[in-house]
Amino acid sequence: MLESKDLLGIKELSADDIYHVLETSDGFMDVLRRDIKKVPPLRGKTVVSLFYEPSTRTRTSFTLAAKRLSADIVNFSLSSSSIVKGESIQDTALTIQALGADFVIIRHASSGVPHSLSRLLNISVINAGDGANEHPTQALLDLFTIRAHKKKIEGLNVAIIGDIAHSRVAKSNIYALTKLGANVKVICPPTLMPVEIGQLGVEVHHSIEDGIKKADVVMTLRLQLERQSKGFLPSLKEYFNLYGLTSERLKLAKKDAIVMHPGPMNRGVEIASDVADGPQSVILEQVTNGIAVRMAVLYLLSGVKE
């Protein structure tokens, strides 16, 4: 079990908590390799998915994770709910709790919404992405994927390229990787680099060529155009020319470096297709691993005795 009833962010977790999730995920990967990919720990529990932003990977991954644990899952449809009539998110969440849900998985465009709901509700709240703040389960599945290939986290050189200022994935990964002793380099144009980023214990680079030298892991991020105002970039073509991950640039990393991307990918913007589909890419593995990691999170928050 985790100490809290909720998973709100990596910032709140200790290194031991993170390793506990990763080790529990190992067991659930074994379940996913079986012919019958289902176990009973959450039988009788109800999981509600409440997404105020679009999602394919995260929402589907949580749905499959809940079903693999034998829980009932309800995917809340905003377009046909009372939210369109003006109901507040707090009243929606309290209604979900009153209906007997045990977990609510929340994604929202505003930072801090999961934290607010966690103080309001007695049931478990899982942050599936809140604004530009955090995306904890994405960072956990990224760590799981890195560890599967590199056998460790401590001492690795990890390069994160992209829209650092607006990326919740970047923030959660920085918190997680630095807690576990990795060396993290962040790479992006000055306009997309947060002023306070140096306080998080990372190296800052504005040249992709300098930043990915000798990297064990190269992680590219989607440009968060929906969270940007105009003026951050001259054009997407120029961004790719200066910061896109190409096969030539990847040669600057270690020969056995792995390439990651949280998705959805914009090919030809942040990553070239031959790199995304190449032998060093573990992008689809990240998606598969996400089910096991989210199974582990649900299981550990459920209070089921291990």
Secondary structure, 3 states (H helix, E strand, C coil): CCCCCCECCCCCCCHHHHHHHHHHHHHHHHHHCCCCCCCCCCCCCEEEEEECCCCCHHHHHHHHHHHHCCCEEEECCHHHCHHHHCCCHHHHHHHHHHCCCCEEEEEECCCCHHHHHHHHCCCEEEEEEECCCECHHHHHHHHHHHHHHHCCCCCCEEEEECCHHHCHHHHHHHHHHHHCCCEEEEECCHHHCCHHHHHHCCEEECCHHHHCCCCCEEEECCCCHHHCCCCCCCCHHHHHHHHCECHHHHCCCCCCCEEECCCCCCECCCECHHHHCCCCECHHHHHHHHHHHHHHHHHHHCCCCC
